[in-house]
Amino acid sequence: MYHIQFLSPLNLDSLRVIIRIFLMVIYITSEAQAVTSPVADSLYATGNYLRAINHYAENASVASTLQIARAYNAIGNYEKAIAQYQNVLSQDARLQIAKFELGKLCLKTKDFTNAEALFLELTHAASNNPEYHFYLGETFREEKKTERGLVSYKNAVVIDSTHLRSLFQLGKYYVSQREKDSALTFIDKGLGFYENDVALINLKALAYYNNDEYVKASPYFERLIELGEHKEYIYEKLGYCYFKDWEFEKAKANYKKVLELNDENADAYYNLGQVFRKDRQIDSAQYYIKGSIAVQKPFLLKEYVALAGIARSKGDIKTALKYYKLAHQEDPDDALVYHNVCTVADQYYKDPKIKLTYYENFDERFGDKNDYMSKMVNKRISELKEEIHYDVK
């Protein structure tokens, strides 16, 4: 026979009082943990972090310590921020927000071992949070643990099929591996959620481009430009897509746009030359291919000047003159370089007529500046002319 004991009204009232007191204690305790200074919060919100820290320090609650950690993080004092996050977790090891922020900070400061440990804890504690899986994937990626990273990104997508950052990382990986179909699986999921995501559109263009499907790639490069992505490599790849599709005028326009953005892009000159060649415009083809050669020529002025100076200090005047002449060829508009050519030639040659030729060339090219070098050159010209005059007599 079962006996069920009912509480008497007196016992029930006593129990109610006890419960109220217990709940009040919990409430007061939790409030003490949660309350922060309104002044400190205001200072923090407006970026006055040091003053905010001072105010938060007046309250030893977990919430205040967490805000101090955030303030140090915002300032960029990562060591103190990490110490404060660890202080928070020493008081409440279950506080996910502190673990999450500390994990991201460890990732930022390249402390991948601790980042991995924290994100693993978080994914076990709350396996349905896609952000925890994503950041675990980011940590694995930094640690070159590629396969584990892919699993984490995929876990994030399983939980949230619209998790764009995970979809991007998966798409990026498969594009780099030239696995077009796998890449498009994840890219298209992302674009289905946000059709104007430029990072995903770029990946889709590259997925086709790397697979030599230039006709399919070109609309996505065009879309990037429509969305304001006026970047050199986009115009360059779009130009090549048009070239492969025999749309020569469009190819020319895009390669010329590349050269507007960077007039030293040797590949753009060369490819533009190839377009003209394919279009049977031989002179234009020759012009742009020569342009490719010209921009690839190294600029060696400072190296030649340095070698000339070394030769001069060793008393090797012949070699010094050779290198100063090479430096002058690199930059014919540098007056100081050509003045060095003149003075070294003056030392090297015995014939005053040869010496005079160099100085007169300087005067013709740079004499209108009327600076110290020009005055010295004119003085030397007068001396050499006088020397030549008396030699003739």
C-alpha positions as CSV (number, residue, x, y, z in Angstrom):
1,M,0.0,0.0,0.0
2,Y,1.4,3.3,-1.1
3,H,1.4,6.3,1.4
4,I,1.4,9.8,0.0
5,Q,2.4,12.4,2.4
6,F,0.8,15.8,2.0
7,L,2.5,18.9,3.4
8,S,0.5,20.7,6.1
9,P,-0.3,24.4,5.4
10,L,2.3,25.4,8.0
11,N,5.0,23.3,6.4
12,L,4.0,24.5,3.0
13,D,4.2,28.2,4.1
14,S,7.6,27.6,5.6
15,L,8.8,25.9,2.4
16,R,7.5,28.9,0.4
17,V,9.5,31.3,2.6
18,I,12.6,29.2,2.2
19,I,12.2,29.1,-1.6
20,R,11.7,32.8,-1.7
21,I,14.8,33.5,0.3
22,F,16.8,31.0,-1.8
23,L,15.6,32.7,-5.1
24,M,16.3,36.1,-3.7
25,V,19.9,35.1,-2.8
26,I,20.4,33.7,-6.3
27,Y,18.9,36.9,-7.8
28,I,21.1,39.2,-5.7
29,T,24.2,37.1,-6.4
30,S,23.5,37.1,-10.2
31,E,22.8,40.8,-10.1
32,A,26.1,41.4,-8.3
33,Q,27.8,39.4,-11.0
34,A,26.0,41.2,-13.9
35,V,25.9,44.8,-12.7
36,T,28.6,47.2,-14.1
37,S,29.0,50.9,-13.7
38,P,26.8,52.9,-16.0
39,V,29.6,55.5,-16.2
40,A,32.1,52.8,-17.1
41,D,29.7,51.4,-19.8
42,S,29.3,54.9,-21.2
43,L,33.0,55.5,-21.4
44,Y,33.6,52.1,-23.0
45,A,30.8,52.7,-25.6
46,T,32.4,56.0,-26.6
47,G,35.9,54.5,-26.9
48,N,37.4,56.1,-23.8
49,Y,38.8,52.7,-22.8
50,L,41.5,53.7,-20.2
51,R,39.0,55.7,-18.1
52,A,36.4,52.9,-18.5
53,I,39.0,50.4,-17.2
54,N,39.5,52.5,-14.1
55,H,35.8,52.6,-13.4
56,Y,35.3,48.9,-14.0
57,A,38.2,48.2,-11.6
58,E,36.1,49.6,-8.8
59,N,33.7,46.7,-9.1
60,A,35.2,43.2,-8.8
61,S,32.3,41.4,-10.5
62,V,32.8,39.0,-13.3
63,A,30.9,41.3,-15.7
64,S,33.3,44.2,-14.9
65,T,36.4,42.0,-15.3
66,L,35.0,40.9,-18.7
67,Q,34.6,44.5,-19.7
68,I,38.1,45.3,-18.7
69,A,39.3,42.4,-20.9
70,R,37.3,43.8,-23.8
71,A,38.7,47.3,-23.2
72,Y,42.3,46.1,-23.2
73,N,41.5,44.1,-26.4
74,A,40.1,47.3,-28.0
75,I,43.2,49.3,-27.1
76,G,45.4,46.6,-28.5
77,N,47.1,45.5,-25.2
78,Y,46.5,41.9,-25.9
79,E,48.6,40.5,-23.1
80,K,46.6,42.3,-20.5
81,A,43.3,41.4,-22.3
82,I,44.3,37.7,-22.2
83,A,45.1,38.0,-18.5
84,Q,41.7,39.5,-17.8
85,Y,39.9,36.9,-19.8
86,Q,41.7,34.2,-17.9
87,N,40.7,36.0,-14.6
88,V,37.1,35.8,-15.7
89,L,37.3,32.1,-16.5
90,S,39.0,31.4,-13.2
91,Q,35.9,32.8,-11.5
92,D,33.4,31.1,-13.9
93,A,34.9,28.4,-16.2
94,R,31.6,27.8,-17.9
95,L,31.2,31.4,-19.2
96,Q,31.1,30.7,-23.0
97,I,31.3,34.4,-24.1
98,A,34.6,34.8,-22.3
99,K,36.0,31.6,-23.8
100,F,34.8,32.6,-27.2
101,E,36.4,36.1,-27.1
102,L,39.6,34.7,-25.6
103,G,39.7,32.0,-28.3
104,K,39.4,34.7,-31.0
105,L,42.1,36.8,-29.3
106,C,44.4,33.7,-29.2
107,L,43.8,33.2,-32.9
108,K,44.6,36.8,-33.6
109,T,47.8,36.6,-31.6
110,K,48.8,33.3,-33.3
111,D,48.5,31.3,-30.1
112,F,46.9,28.5,-32.1
113,T,47.4,25.8,-29.4
114,N,45.2,27.7,-26.8
115,A,42.8,28.8,-29.5
116,E,42.2,25.3,-30.6
117,A,41.7,24.1,-27.0
118,L,39.2,26.8,-26.4
119,F,37.2,26.3,-29.6
120,L,37.2,22.5,-29.0
121,E,35.7,23.1,-25.6
122,L,33.1,25.4,-27.0
123,T,32.0,23.0,-29.8
124,H,31.6,20.3,-27.2
125,A,29.6,22.6,-24.8
126,A,27.4,24.0,-27.6
127,S,27.7,21.9,-30.7
128,N,24.8,23.7,-32.4
129,N,26.6,27.0,-32.6
130,P,28.0,27.4,-36.1
131,E,30.4,30.3,-35.0
132,Y,32.3,27.9,-32.7
133,H,32.8,25.4,-35.5
134,F,33.8,28.2,-38.0
135,Y,36.5,29.6,-35.6
136,L,37.7,26.1,-34.9
137,G,38.1,25.7,-38.7
138,E,40.0,29.0,-38.9
139,T,42.4,27.7,-36.2
140,F,42.9,24.4,-38.0
141,R,43.5,26.3,-41.2
142,E,46.2,28.5,-39.6
143,E,47.8,25.3,-38.2
144,K,47.8,23.7,-41.7
145,K,45.5,21.0,-40.4
146,T,43.5,21.2,-43.7
147,E,41.3,18.2,-43.4
148,R,40.2,19.0,-39.9
149,G,39.5,22.6,-40.9
150,L,37.3,21.4,-43.7
151,V,35.3,19.2,-41.3
152,S,34.8,22.1,-39.0
153,Y,33.6,24.4,-41.8
154,K,31.2,21.7,-43.0
155,N,29.9,21.3,-39.5
156,A,29.1,25.0,-39.4
157,V,27.3,24.7,-42.7
158,V,25.3,21.7,-41.5
159,I,24.1,23.7,-38.6
160,D,23.5,26.9,-40.6
161,S,23.3,26.4,-44.4
162,T,23.7,30.1,-44.9
163,H,27.0,30.5,-43.0
164,L,28.7,32.6,-45.6
165,R,32.2,32.6,-44.1
166,S,32.3,28.8,-43.9
167,L,30.9,28.5,-47.4
168,F,33.6,30.9,-48.7
169,Q,36.4,29.0,-47.0
170,L,35.1,25.7,-48.4
171,G,34.6,27.2,-51.9
172,K,38.1,28.8,-51.8
173,Y,39.7,25.5,-50.9
174,Y,38.1,23.6,-53.7
175,V,38.8,26.3,-56.2
176,S,42.5,26.2,-55.2
177,Q,42.4,22.4,-55.7
178,R,40.7,22.9,-59.1
179,E,37.8,20.8,-58.0
180,K,35.2,22.9,-59.8
181,D,32.1,20.8,-58.9
182,S,32.8,20.7,-55.2
183,A,33.6,24.4,-55.2
184,L,30.4,25.3,-56.9
185,T,28.4,23.2,-54.5
186,F,29.3,25.5,-51.6
187,I,29.6,28.7,-53.6
188,D,26.1,28.4,-55.0
189,K,24.7,27.8,-51.6
190,G,26.2,31.1,-50.5
191,L,25.0,33.0,-53.5
192,G,21.5,31.5,-53.1
193,F,21.4,33.3,-49.7
194,Y,23.2,36.5,-50.8
195,E,23.5,36.9,-54.6
196,N,25.7,40.0,-54.5
197,D,28.5,38.6,-52.2
198,V,31.6,39.7,-54.2
199,A,33.9,37.2,-52.6
200,L,31.7,34.3,-53.6
201,I,31.1,35.7,-57.1
202,N,34.9,36.0,-57.5
203,L,35.3,32.4,-56.5
204,K,32.7,31.3,-59.0
205,A,34.5,33.2,-61.8
206,L,37.8,31.6,-60.8
207,A,36.2,28.1,-60.6
208,Y,35.2,28.4,-64.2
209,Y,38.4,30.3,-65.3
210,N,40.7,27.7,-63.7
211,N,38.8,25.0,-65.5
212,D,39.3,26.8,-68.9
213,E,35.6,27.6,-69.2
214,Y,36.2,31.2,-70.2
215,V,32.7,31.8,-71.7
216,K,31.1,30.8,-68.4
217,A,33.6,32.7,-66.3
218,S,33.2,36.1,-68.1
219,P,29.7,37.0,-66.8
220,Y,30.9,36.7,-63.2
221,F,34.0,38.9,-63.8
222,E,31.6,41.4,-65.5
223,R,29.3,41.2,-62.4
224,L,32.2,42.0,-60.1
225,I,32.9,45.1,-62.1
226,E,29.2,46.1,-62.0
227,L,29.4,45.8,-58.2
228,G,32.4,48.3,-58.1
229,E,35.3,45.8,-58.0
230,H,37.5,47.8,-60.4
231,K,40.6,45.7,-59.8
232,E,43.5,45.0,-62.1
233,Y,43.4,41.2,-62.0
234,I,39.6,41.2,-62.8
235,Y,40.0,43.2,-65.9
236,E,43.1,41.1,-66.9
237,K,41.2,37.8,-66.5
238,L,38.1,39.2,-68.2
239,G,40.3,40.3,-71.1
240,Y,41.7,36.8,-71.4
241,C,38.2,35.3,-71.4
242,Y,37.2,37.6,-74.3
243,F,40.4,36.8,-76.1
244,K,39.7,33.1,-75.9
245,D,36.2,33.7,-77.1
246,W,37.4,35.7,-80.1
247,E,35.8,38.9,-78.8
248,F,38.9,41.0,-79.7
249,E,37.5,44.5,-79.2
250,K,36.2,43.6,-75.7
251,A,39.6,42.0,-74.9
252,K,41.5,45.1,-76.0
253,A,39.2,47.3,-73.9
254,N,39.8,45.3,-70.8
255,Y,43.6,45.0,-71.2
256,K,43.8,48.8,-71.8
257,K,41.8,49.2,-68.6
258,V,44.5,47.1,-66.8
259,L,47.2,49.4,-68.2
260,E,45.2,52.5,-67.0
261,L,45.4,50.9,-63.5
262,N,49.0,49.8,-63.8
263,D,51.1,50.9,-66.8
264,E,53.9,48.6,-65.7
265,N,51.9,45.4,-66.1
266,A,54.1,43.4,-68.5
267,D,51.6,40.6,-68.9
268,A,48.9,43.1,-69.9
269,Y,51.2,44.6,-72.6
270,Y,52.1,41.2,-73.9
271,N,48.5,39.8,-73.9
272,L,47.3,43.0,-75.6
273,G,49.9,42.5,-78.2
274,Q,48.7,38.9,-78.7
275,V,45.1,40.1,-79.2
276,F,46.3,42.6,-81.9
277,R,48.3,39.8,-83.5
278,K,45.4,37.5,-83.6
279,D,43.3,40.3,-85.0
280,R,45.9,40.7,-87.7
281,Q,46.9,44.2,-86.6
282,I,50.7,43.5,-86.7
283,D,52.1,47.0,-86.0
284,S,50.0,47.4,-82.9
285,A,50.9,43.9,-81.8
286,Q,54.6,44.8,-82.2
287,Y,54.1,48.0,-80.2
288,Y,52.6,46.4,-77.2
289,I,55.0,43.4,-77.1
290,K,57.9,45.9,-77.1
291,G,56.1,47.7,-74.3
292,S,56.1,44.5,-72.4
293,I,59.9,44.2,-72.8
294,A,60.4,47.9,-71.8
295,V,58.6,47.6,-68.5
296,Q,60.4,44.4,-67.6
297,K,63.8,46.0,-68.0
298,P,65.3,46.5,-64.5
299,F,66.2,50.0,-63.3
300,L,69.7,49.7,-62.1
301,L,70.7,53.3,-61.5
302,K,71.7,53.0,-57.8
303,E,73.5,49.8,-58.4
304,Y,75.6,51.2,-61.2
305,V,76.4,54.4,-59.2
306,A,77.4,52.3,-56.2
307,L,79.8,50.1,-58.3
308,A,81.2,53.3,-59.9
309,G,81.9,54.7,-56.5
310,I,83.6,51.5,-55.3
311,A,85.8,51.5,-58.5
312,R,86.6,55.1,-58.0
313,S,87.7,54.6,-54.3
314,K,90.0,51.8,-55.6
315,G,91.6,54.1,-58.1
316,D,90.1,52.1,-61.0
317,I,89.0,55.1,-63.1
318,K,88.3,53.2,-66.2
319,T,85.8,50.9,-64.5
320,A,84.3,53.9,-62.6
321,L,83.7,55.6,-65.9
322,K,82.1,52.5,-67.4
323,Y,79.6,52.2,-64.5
324,Y,78.8,56.0,-64.5
325,K,78.0,55.8,-68.2
326,L,75.7,52.8,-67.6
327,A,74.0,54.8,-64.8
328,H,73.5,57.7,-67.2
329,Q,71.9,55.3,-69.7
330,E,69.5,54.2,-67.0
331,D,68.5,57.8,-66.2
332,P,69.6,60.4,-68.8
333,D,67.8,63.1,-66.8
334,D,69.9,62.8,-63.7
335,A,72.4,65.8,-63.7
336,L,74.5,64.5,-60.8
337,V,75.1,61.2,-62.5
338,Y,76.3,62.9,-65.7
339,H,78.4,65.3,-63.8
340,N,80.2,62.3,-62.3
341,V,80.6,61.0,-65.9
342,C,82.3,64.3,-66.8
343,T,84.6,64.4,-63.8
344,V,85.7,60.8,-64.1
345,A,86.3,61.3,-67.9
346,D,88.3,64.3,-67.0
347,Q,90.6,62.1,-64.8
348,Y,90.7,59.2,-67.3
349,Y,91.4,60.9,-70.7
350,K,94.5,62.9,-71.4
351,D,93.2,64.7,-74.5
352,P,91.6,68.0,-73.4
353,K,89.3,67.9,-76.5
354,I,87.7,64.7,-75.3
355,K,87.3,66.1,-71.8
356,L,85.7,69.2,-73.3
357,T,83.2,67.2,-75.2
358,Y,81.8,65.7,-72.0
359,Y,81.5,69.0,-70.2
360,E,79.9,70.7,-73.2
361,N,77.4,67.9,-73.4
362,F,76.6,68.6,-69.8
363,D,76.2,72.3,-70.4
364,E,73.9,71.7,-73.3
365,R,71.7,69.3,-71.4
366,F,71.7,70.7,-67.8
367,G,73.4,74.2,-68.0
368,D,70.2,76.2,-67.8
369,K,69.8,75.3,-64.1
370,N,72.5,77.7,-63.1
371,D,73.3,75.7,-60.0
372,Y,76.6,74.9,-58.4
373,M,77.3,72.0,-60.8
374,S,76.6,74.2,-63.9
375,K,79.0,76.9,-62.6
376,M,81.7,74.4,-62.0
377,V,81.2,72.9,-65.4
378,N,81.4,76.3,-67.1
379,K,84.6,77.1,-65.2
380,R,86.1,73.8,-66.3
381,I,85.0,74.4,-69.9
382,S,86.9,77.8,-69.9
383,E,90.0,76.1,-68.5
384,L,90.0,73.4,-71.1
385,K,89.4,75.8,-74.0
386,E,92.3,77.8,-72.7
387,E,94.4,74.7,-72.5
388,I,93.5,73.6,-76.0
389,H,94.2,77.2,-77.3
390,Y,97.7,77.2,-75.9
391,D,98.4,73.6,-77.1
392,V,97.5,74.7,-80.6
393,K,99.9,77.5,-80.4
